[in-house]
Amino acid sequence: MSLFSLIAELWKNLSSQKLRTFLTLFGIMWGTATLILLLAFGFGFRDQVMLNMRGMGEEITILFPSQTTKSYEGYGSGRQITFRENDAWMLANQVGGLKDVSPEFRRNATLRYGGQRNSPSVGGVHTNYGELRNIHPQEGGRWFNERDMSEKRRVIFIGDELKEVLFDDKDAVGERVMVEGIPFTVIGVMEPKIQSSSYGGALDEDRAFIPATTYATMFNTNQIANIIYLPDRNLNNDAIQDQVYAAMGSTHMFDPEDRDAISMWDTGEFFSFMHYFFLGFNIFMGVIGFFTLAVGGIGVANIMFVVVQERMKEIGIRRSVGAKRGHIIAQFFTETLGIVAIGAAMGFLISWLLIQALQNVPIQEFTGTPEFSPLIGLIAFAVLGLVGLAAGLMPAIRASKLNIVDCLRA
């Protein structure tokens, strides 16, 4: 039987039982749409969580001073550790595997512009800090440069929300603000970014930054709040952390095994955890979608068994005039695949329309944007192929094994 004849036969059979056809196609359509939507939301949620976390920095590690919990070489426990700016440069020189290191001064300070006043967290930072923390200026502004550092310029970079508080709709770049009564020139405003977590009690959008050299002179201090470093993730991260504790322990006279003497927040560990978490989460979502689609496949298989029973006489006549078992298998298997293909196409279309409709719903910051990616399409296609194979092969084999005489009697 030619392909055209098979298609014509399929259309005839589908048209003769409209309600049964609708219910069968609906099962495959619903299962396909469910599988795609579950995976699309799962992948979109994963990407949004990763994007939110990257707002604070790309797999950086942050060190905070704390207290010793062990006695060491005559020093008692409970001693407060204090970070100095030179500690950061010491780590850069002594610890292998660090791509970049940056110390950070930080305190709350009063900012005033005209009649507007605010007391944000002000950081004293170096030129590499912006890249480490994913802080980028809006068009028309800039980040700090080496001359700002060497000349201890009184320049300030502010977060986008802080800019709205102080300047409202007015362009802030080039304006002067008073920081603790000292005039500073605004050189840049942060490009808005999504940031789900931070440290020091404020997101970057609400903070202000000045050159570290200016900060140290203005507040007469070399005591820093924390150190940020970017490790080489291709190397053994545990070994890098051991080197950091050893170097800091040697400088501040505490036991390198006393991991409470300094606090370490390795955001890369969170990225690794979330990678495996969402891998399991999306596998779980895919399994739910698979079983939903499998129910539709069972419905197709049941219908095809009924069709075989209804068409026993046709099978008997075809076998009696020379049709081989392979021809019978091909006929019913092709019909099953045709039903699955039509239902799958409808499911793909519905899920794509729903995903497109959800692109502009304002929930992206929390649940992410569902995405119809090639990987999702490939997974759906593979599952549909498996369901179609299982649903079509068993009825087709049963039809080919029917006794010719019993079929003709029917």
HUNORVEN-V372258 format. One record per residue. N is the residue number from 1. SS is DSSP state (~ for helix, > for strand, _ for the rest). Layout:
# HUNORVEN-V372258
n: (N;N)
ss: (SS;SS)
This chain:
# HUNORVEN-V372258
n: (1;2;3;4;5;6;7;8;9;10;11;12;13;14;15;16;17;18;19;20;21;22;23;24;25;26;27;28;29;30;31;32;33;34;35;36;37;38;39;40;41;42;43;44;45;46;47;48;49;50;51;52;53;54;55;56;57;58;59;60;61;62;63;64;65;66;67;68;69;70;71;72;73;74;75;76;77;78;79;80;81;82;83;84;85;86;87;88;89;90;91;92;93;94;95;96;97;98;99;100;101;102;103;104;105;106;107;108;109;110;111;112;113;114;115;116;117;118;119;120;121;122;123;124;125;126;127;128;129;130;131;132;133;134;135;136;137;138;139;140;141;142;143;144;145;146;147;148;149;150;151;152;153;154;155;156;157;158;159;160;161;162;163;164;165;166;167;168;169;170;171;172;173;174;175;176;177;178;179;180;181;182;183;184;185;186;187;188;189;190;191;192;193;194;195;196;197;198;199;200;201;202;203;204;205;206;207;208;209;210;211;212;213;214;215;216;217;218;219;220;221;222;223;224;225;226;227;228;229;230;231;232;233;234;235;236;237;238;239;240;241;242;243;244;245;246;247;248;249;250;251;252;253;254;255;256;257;258;259;260;261;262;263;264;265;266;267;268;269;270;271;272;273;274;275;276;277;278;279;280;281;282;283;284;285;286;287;288;289;290;291;292;293;294;295;296;297;298;299;300;301;302;303;304;305;306;307;308;309;310;311;312;313;314;315;316;317;318;319;320;321;322;323;324;325;326;327;328;329;330;331;332;333;334;335;336;337;338;339;340;341;342;343;344;345;346;347;348;349;350;351;352;353;354;355;356;357;358;359;360;361;362;363;364;365;366;367;368;369;370;371;372;373;374;375;376;377;378;379;380;381;382;383;384;385;386;387;388;389;390;391;392;393;394;395;396;397;398;399;400;401;402;403;404;405;406;407;408;409;410)
ss: (_;_;~;~;~;~;~;~;~;~;~;~;~;~;~;~;_;~;~;~;~;~;~;~;~;~;~;~;~;~;~;~;~;~;~;~;~;~;~;~;~;~;~;~;~;~;~;~;~;~;~;~;~;~;_;_;_;_;_;_;>;>;>;>;>;_;>;_;_;_;_;>;_;_;>;_;_;_;_;>;_;_;_;>;~;~;~;~;~;~;~;~;~;~;_;_;_;>;>;>;>;>;>;>;>;>;>;>;_;_;>;>;>;_;_;>;>;>;_;_;>;>;>;>;>;_;_;_;~;~;~;~;_;_;_;_;>;_;_;_;_;_;_;_;_;~;~;~;~;~;_;_;_;_;>;>;>;>;_;~;~;~;~;~;~;~;~;_;_;_;_;_;_;_;_;>;>;>;>;_;_;>;>;>;>;>;>;>;>;>;_;_;_;_;_;_;_;_;_;_;_;_;_;~;~;~;_;>;>;>;>;~;~;~;~;~;~;~;_;_;_;_;>;_;_;>;>;>;>;>;>;_;_;_;_;_;~;~;~;~;~;~;~;~;~;~;~;~;~;~;~;~;_;_;_;_;_;_;_;_;_;>;>;>;>;>;~;~;~;~;~;~;~;~;~;~;~;~;~;~;~;~;~;~;~;~;~;~;~;~;~;~;~;~;~;~;~;~;~;~;~;~;~;~;~;~;~;~;~;~;_;~;~;~;~;~;~;~;~;~;_;_;_;_;~;~;~;~;~;~;~;~;~;~;~;~;~;~;~;~;~;~;~;~;~;~;~;~;~;~;~;~;~;~;~;~;~;_;_;_;_;_;_;~;~;~;~;_;_;_;_;_;_;~;~;~;~;~;~;~;~;~;~;~;~;~;~;~;~;~;~;~;~;~;~;~;~;~;~;~;_;_;_;~;~;~;~;~;~;_)
